[in-house]
Amino acid sequence: MACAKAPAPPLPLVGERPLGWVDVRLSMPAEQPATIGSNGPFEIYDSQGLLVMEGSSLPENTPIQVEEGEILLGERVRVAQSLELRPLDGATLTFRGQQYRSLLRIEISDQGRPRVINRLNIEDYLKGVLPVEMPDRFGLEALKSQAVAARSYALSEGARRGWLHPDVRSQVYGGKEVETWLSTEAIEQTAGQVLAHEGQIIPAWFQSTCGGKTARAADVFPAPPEGVLHKQVPCSDCQHSGSWSWTRTLDAEVVCEAAGLPVAPLESISLEPPYLPGRPEWITITAGGLESRIPAVNFRERVSRGQPRAKQLLSTRWAAPPRISPEALVVQGQGWGHGVGLCQYGANGYARRGAGYRIILRRYYPGADLVQLL
Ligand SMILES: [Zn+2]
């Protein structure tokens, strides 16, 4: 029997972002024209809350531009500062031909270009996040743990900065078209549930594959919450991940550049702490008689930047002592991602062994409380 899904929440007042709603700044590659549309009735309001246009539909190739400090929509509407495109009667809005729930706001960026923001309820936002952050095949309980983590992360980051990126800088968000029945089910079965510590929603970071043990947030992120996310959690449930173990050969040139050294034959490398398998916090590299000591997290980021996956250090978890020659550094590693919080493949493996989402969350976020938002 088909299961009726929860109706869309009512739109907030023009210009308002209520609690539990998020702003996602949609990607604006300069080389592509910015276009918006509506497949049904719509209204457009200016920054003063005045209705400037309404209609029964808006072609999805309607261009938006900024001209002389004003937003130009199509050929008829010109407003200062910002405008809000609001769907009526169940219509769906589009940006660059992609469908988005709820409403779109257009502002002028610091560079004088249009900025398109999808403003929507957190539950609707998650419907466009879960399917691209975790595949349905991971199963309902793993998806529910992911839904709670993603909800917590988005509300925490949204409160801190005021808006979210639509990609890995926050969480990947694909709008309405990526939604799946099972991921929406996971969101609805955990509606309003977040992870909190001492009354604050935590930024519940998550990652693909921890490779045996998760990382402490303080070793990866600049200002993690206190009293939570500071334990390394053992996990062998991600062994079925394709990123459980890997080997990378890094050319001396790449290693020296990452370490901030002049390019020279590599001489030695040491790790602190030296225990392996594990996550060294510091890496010291000697090349051409010069020495550089850098955080392992920065080293990983620098050698991987702009590289195809086959050339990236997938994590900071090293499985065996690195091998070094004048020409190259060979690293055997485990896992993929920053290592903090929920291990997605681990959640999948743990769920297969019978763990429900509450148990999964308790494992990867020890000390955090699962609470229900009002
Ligand atoms: Zn794991």
Residues whose N, C-alpha, C, O or C-beta is under 5 A from the ligand:
A	BS01	ZN	T209 C210 G211 G212 C235 C238 C343 G346
